[in-house]
Structures are given as structure tokens and as C-alpha cells.
Amino acid sequence: MSYLNLPLAVTGSRLSRVDDVKTSIDKHLSLILHTAEGDCRCMPKFGFRFNNLRFEIINERDGVVYDSAPSKTANAGLYDKKISGTSTNLNAFAAELLSAIAQYESRLTDITVGMSYLRQEHRIHIVVNAVIAENRTPYKFESDMKIWN
């Protein structure tokens, strides 16, 4: 079985494909992770809402994003979420990422997400553990996000 390669690319007269389901899922999760919610006009909820805060300041003492314009309501509730945490904590961005993955990547089940803010390196380390539904094999995805601070 072959899967669409992401980002989409045309080779010859066809969309390019990959044969490995893990590679396909890795690329799709990377796309979800690095897309701000609202960037895809045909699917406005696609993406990771944390990216909508990319121009905000990180409050390193509290481990949250500093709300520089409290009167805005578009991102209400996001400023209280912890950067480091797991998807079992609803007050963490990991739960937001879990929600996006569960909605847009149906090939995974039993998903858990962990995010760790590495203060000295100004980056967030993300780990997704799951099971590939097709063949019931364990799946692990790791990625880093640079912080704009």
C-alpha cells in the first residue's frame, strides 16, 4: 500500500507517494505540529493552536505564554495552558496537540502526547506515542519546536 507524501508534491503527472505508513504519519504529524490553526482556509481548525501565539512572549517562570494584549478574545484560555506537560493534563498544550492529532490523523489510536520546555535551549521537545491502527504496532514521533523568545 502506498500513502501520499507530505507536503504534497507532483512527480511526473502524479502526486508523490511513500510506501511506509510510519513515514507518512510522521510527515502528517509534522504538518499538524507546524501549522497554526486557521492557516488552512478549507479546514480552519487544522493545525496546532500553540502556533497562533508565535509572537507572544514566554513567561519562563510560570511556564505559560504571556498575554500581551488581554483584551483579545480570539485565543482566550490559551494563556493559562502550561507549555510543559502531558496530554492527560487538560491545562497543558499537550492536550491541545492530542486533540488535533486525534481529529486529523485517524491512523493512530491510544495516543499520548508529552511536551517539555527546555529553557536553556529555547525549544520544546514533543513526544507522541500511539498505536498504528492498521497493524497494531507501537508508534513514536519526536520533534522539536524552536521558541521565538
C-alpha positions as a printed Julia matrix, in Angstrom:
149×3 Matrix{Float64}:
   0.0    0.0     0.0
   1.28   3.5    -0.71
   0.46   6.76    1.05
   0.53  10.37   -0.09
   3.8   12.13    0.56
   3.54  15.35    2.57
   3.97  18.11    1.73
   2.14  17.27   -1.46
   4.39  17.18   -4.49
   3.77  16.24   -8.1
   6.26  13.89   -9.75
   5.58  13.33  -13.4
   1.82  13.62  -13.65
   1.03  12.1   -10.24
   1.13  13.03   -6.58
   4.26  11.59   -4.98
   3.78   8.72   -2.54
   5.66   6.83    0.18
   5.41   3.11    0.9
   5.94   3.25    4.64
   2.94   4.11    6.86
   5.23   5.41    9.63
   6.9    7.88    7.27
   3.51   9.05    6.05
   2.22   9.55    9.6
   5.47  11.3    10.65
   5.09  13.81    7.85
   1.42  14.38    8.61
   2.09  14.95   12.33
   4.88  17.36   11.44
   2.43  19.25    9.24
  -0.15  19.41   12.05
   2.51  20.45   14.57
   3.95  23.3    12.5
   0.7   24.72   11.11
  -1.13  27.43   13.02
  -4.84  26.9    13.43
  -6.6   28.93   10.75
  -3.76  28.8     8.2
  -5.62  26.24    6.07
  -8.67  28.03    4.71
 -10.53  24.87    3.68
 -10.06  23.35    7.17
  -9.88  26.31    9.59
  -9.43  24.11   12.7
  -6.47  22.19   11.2
  -3.17  22.79   12.98
  -1.81  23.32   16.47
  -3.22  26.34   18.33
   0.09  26.93   20.11
   1.42  28.31   16.81
  -1.23  31.04   16.92
   0.77  32.51   19.82
   4.08  32.63   17.97
   4.57  36.37   18.52
   3.83  36.27   22.23
   6.43  36.18   25.0
   7.08  33.04   27.03
   6.71  33.52   30.77
   9.53  31.17   31.76
   8.86  31.48   35.49
   5.28  30.17   35.19
   5.8   28.05   32.06
   3.0   29.74   30.12
   2.65  32.19   27.24
   2.41  35.82   28.41
  -0.77  37.56   27.3
   0.49  40.86   25.88
  -3.0   42.07   24.88
  -5.5   40.78   27.45
  -8.45  42.4    25.67
  -8.22  39.99   22.71
 -10.65  37.08   22.89
  -9.57  35.05   19.82
  -7.11  32.98   21.84
  -8.98  33.05   25.15
  -7.95  30.26   27.51
  -4.66  29.56   25.75
  -2.68  31.86   28.0
  -3.44  29.71   31.05
  -2.13  26.49   29.5
   1.25  25.1    30.53
   3.92  24.62   27.87
   5.4   21.56   29.59
   3.06  18.73   30.39
   1.28  15.67   29.14
  -1.97  15.14   27.3
  -3.6   13.84   30.49
  -3.49  17.41   31.87
  -6.23  19.42   30.18
  -4.44  22.61   31.24
  -1.42  21.85   29.01
  -0.72  22.46   25.33
  -0.05  18.72   25.01
  -3.81  18.16   25.4
  -4.41  20.65   22.56
  -1.98  18.75   20.35
  -3.59  15.42   21.26
  -6.96  16.8    20.23
  -5.62  17.94   16.85
  -3.88  14.61   16.21
  -6.95  12.6    17.19
  -9.1   14.69   14.85
  -6.83  14.71   11.78
  -4.77  11.51   12.0
  -7.2    8.6    12.11
  -4.47   6.02   11.5
  -3.39   6.34   15.15
  -5.1    5.05   18.3
  -4.19   5.13   22.02
  -2.42   8.47   21.56
  -0.47  10.21   24.3
   1.48  13.46   23.95
   4.24  14.91   26.1
   5.81  18.35   25.78
   8.9   19.55   27.63
  10.09  23.15   27.53
  13.9   23.22   27.53
  14.5   26.68   28.91
  18.24  26.96   28.27
  17.87  25.87   24.64
  14.69  27.85   23.93
  12.93  24.88   22.42
  10.09  22.49   23.15
  10.64  18.76   22.82
   7.49  16.89   21.77
   6.92  13.13   22.02
   3.85  11.38   20.62
   3.27   7.73   21.49
   0.45   5.78   19.87
  -0.53   2.58   18.11
  -0.88   2.35   14.32
  -4.46   1.12   13.86
  -3.76  -0.71   10.61
  -1.29  -3.23   12.03
  -1.44  -2.58   15.82
   2.28  -1.72   16.0
   3.64   0.81   18.5
   4.36   4.24   17.08
   6.62   7.02   18.37
   7.13  10.51   16.95
   9.59  13.05   18.32
  10.06  16.62   17.23
  11.38  19.95   18.47
   9.97  23.45   18.15
  12.22  26.48   18.44
  10.85  29.17   20.73
  10.68  32.7    19.45
  11.66  34.34   22.77
